[in-house]
Amino acid sequence: MRHPPPSDPSKPPPGTPHTPLTEARKAVGKSDRSRARGFALQALYQVLVGNNPVAEVDPFTRELVGFSKCDTDHFQALLHGCAAESEDLDALIAPMLDRKLTELSPIERAAMWIGAYELLHHPDIPARVVLNEAIELAKEFGGTDGHRYVNGVLHALARRLRPTEVATDGPRRFR
């Protein structure tokens, strides 16, 4: 009689539904900054959808499970920076769109705000990392193909805001 090979205890068995526990396992490899971006996206979603003031959303978000593992300074900069500069970020993003800003899903819009904000204010973060992180946010929180749209818009914006870096990275590394 053959026994199945032992399974990896860090992975749920095949067919296991996504639960907070399986999501927690999935998030183990995330960096502190990646976690900060995820919490910032959730907070910006509340600002966009619920018209909740940042002053209320910020402390609420800080109480969420797992927040203590994120880069709180980066979260602070993203949430407050994106909210304060939302009109400027929209003005940067709008020319890259093939639709009206109001037709974007709030998740896509928040992911684009975060990406645009980082491209503008964090030259220490490579553009390809900014794009990848925004795409991952759209994959994790957004609709089926929203990440592709976020990629296209932010790639066009990166070519405009950081042309030398994009040209240096080349088409293969910069996606």
N, C-alpha and C positions, 0 to 999 in steps of 0.2 A: 504494500500500500504506500503510495507516494503522498507526501505531505507538501502543501504549497510552501514556497520559500517564505521566510519570515518577512513581514512587511516593515517598511520604514515607519517607526512610531511617530515621526514628525509630520507624516503625511496622512490625511484621512483616507480611508479605504475608498476604492472606486465607487462612484455613485452616491457618495455622501453629499447631502445638500449643503449649500453654503450657509453657515451659521456664524454668529460672532466668534465662536471658538475656531472654526476653520479659517475665518478671515484673519484672526489674530496670528495664526500659524503662517498665513501667507505674507503678513506684514513684517515678519521677523527680520528679513534682510533689508528693510528700508533704512535709509540714512535719516538722521535727525532733520535735515533740511527737507527731504522728501515728505516726511511726516508733517512738517510745518506747512508745506504747500497743500497737503490734503486737508488739514484743518482750516487753512485760510480759504480754500475753495468752498468748504462747507459753510463757513461763516459768510462769505460773499454771496452764496446762494440765498441765505436767510435775508441778507440785505436786499438782493435783487427781487426775490419772490415775495417776501413778507414786508418789504419796506421797513424792516426793523433797523433802528439806528445802531451804528457800530458800537456805541457806548453800551448798548444792551447785549449785542451779539458777542462781543469780546469776552466778557466774564462767563457767559453761558458756555461758549466753546471751550474755554479753559477747564471747565468741569467735566468734559467728555472723557470717557475711558481712553487711556493711551496718550493723552495730551502731554503728560509729564515726560514722555520720551521724545518730544519734538524739540526743535531749535526754537525756543520761545522768542528770541530776538528776531529771527527771520519771520516767524508767524506775525509778530507785531508789525514789522515793516511791511509785509505783504498786505495784511488786512487793512491797516490804517492808510498805507500808501495808495493802494488800489482804490479804496473808498474816496479818499481825498482827491485823487487825480482821475476819477472815473470818466469825467467829460473829456479830458485830454487823451486818456487811453482809448476811449471810443473814437475820438477824432483820428487817432493813428490807425486803428483797426478798420474803420468804415471804408476807406478807399480800397482795401484788399478784399472786401466782401462782394459776393454776387447776389446779395439780398440785403434787406434793411436790417439794422441792428435789432429792431424789435422782433424780428423773425428768428433770431438766434435762440437756442435753448439757453436758459440761465447757466447751465453747467458749462456749455461751450464758451459763453461770454466770460464767465469767471475764469476759466482756464486761459482764455486769451488775455484777459486783464493781467493775470499773474505772469504769463510769458512776456507780455509787452513791458510790464513793470520791471521785470528782471533784466530784460534786454536794455532798458534805459538806465537803470540805477545800479546794476550789479555787473560791471564789466569784468569782475573777478570770476564770474560764472561763465564758462564757455557757451557760446550761442547754441551749439549742438546739444549741450546738457539742458539748457533752458527749454529748447524745443522738445527733447525727449521727455522731460518731466511734465510739460504741459500735455503732451500726447498721452502719457500714462495716466494723468488725472482724468482726461476725457474718456479713456478706456475704462477706468475703474468706476467712475461716477456717472458717465454719460450714456447716450444711446449707442446703438450698434455701430454706426460709421461716423459718429461725431469726431472721433480722434483724427480721421483723415482730413476733415475740414479744418480742424484746429491746426494740423500740421501744415496744410497749404497756406493758410492765412499767416501763421507765424513765420513760416519760411520766407514768404514774400516780405514780411516786416523786417526780419533779420537781414535780408539782403539790402534793405534800405537803411537800417540803423547801424549795422556792422558790416559794411561791404567788404572791407579788407579781410576781416576774419572769415567771412563766408567764402570769399575767393581763395584764401589760403587753405582752408579745410578741404575744398574740392567737393564735387558732387557725391562721391562715394561715402565720405565720412559725415557729411552734413545732410542728415535726413530727419 
